[in-house]
Amino acid sequence: MSTLVGEVGALVAENVSEVLESTAGSEPGVDRSTWQILAEGGWGTISADPENGMELRDVLEVARISGRHPCSTPLITTLLAGRWFEVDDDTLEDGVAVAFARGDQVVAPFWTEGLVVLDGSGSPVAVEPSAMESFSLVAPVAVLPASTSALGGDHLAEARAAFVAVAVGCADAVIARAIDWSQTREQFGQTIKGFQAVRHHLANAHIAREQAWTAAIAAAHDPERSGRWARQGFSLAREAIELGIQVHGGVGFTWEVGLQHFLDEVVQLDSILGERR
């Protein structure tokens, strides 16, 4: 896998970014209308056709873009499923969730009503979730029957890399907001960007975010150790987000600011895809 994004990845990322940016100001959470726009544009099926040449590195680019927006769609799981399994276009356009093992449970992140759930072999799971977890509004999780076959092997390694990339996108969003906040928030007659503690927090957040991105790329290159890379990547992305929240001071922890949605998403994905010690 190349470390550089390909032409198709750049194209998909640009168009997905445009669609997701149009949701700015909307309530965070599941957005089926946005998914319909993406699906009608062909972005949910593009990875399924080998002639398009969409590689894992391209999926990572799109995953990072998706993480910057608190808008829940099944885009990344659908792109991955299109790479892995023989899935017809109609199913991909509906959206696909995939079964993952989480301890003794089998769960499907980004599941919403109307999606097709595929087990670890790519077969549809014709069951309703036994429970829903709404810890993260952006990454809702469906709990599936324990007998459901979960994803494994190289496919699991690719999923780990992709969702660390989502976590990096979450860090991108929080850091960008923290920088904007530091340039407008005033204390003692000056903007807080002039304070050494704030500058250090922003610098450390940037370093952690870049290291998390390196971990995503490494997980894609090193499938056998993808779990360790994912654990490190999620931890670093979370560190970057927490520093960005701290730059906002007390207001950063309020519901109105909305930074918690990015942190919640990373914590949720880490609980599923980060290798446990």
Sequence and secondary structure as in RCSB ss.txt:
>XXXX:A:sequence
MSTLVGEVGALVAENVSEVLESTAGSEPGVDRSTWQILAEGGWGTISADPENGMELRDVLEVARISGRHPCSTPL
ITTLLAGRWFEVDDDTLEDGVAVAFARGDQVVAPFWTEGLVVLDGSGSPVAVEPSAMESFSLVAPVAVLPASTSA
LGGDHLAEARAAFVAVAVGCADAVIARAIDWSQTREQFGQTIKGFQAVRHHLANAHIAREQAWTAAIAAAHDPER
SGRWARQGFSLAREAIELGIQVHGGVGFTWEVGLQHFLDEVVQLDSILGERR
>XXXX:A:secstr
  SS  HHHHHHHHHHHHHHHTTTTS SEE HHHHHHHHHTTTTTGGG GGG   HHHHHHHHHHHHTS EE SH
HHHHHHHHHS   HHHHHH EEE EEETTEEEEET  TT EEE TTS B  S  SEEE S SSS EEEE TTS  
  HHHHHHHHHHHHHHHHHHHHHHHHHHHHHHHH EETTEEGGGSHHHHHHHHHHHHHHHHHHHHHHHHHH GGG
HHHHHHHHHHHHHHHHHHHHHHTGGGGGSTTT THHHHHHHHHHHHHHS   
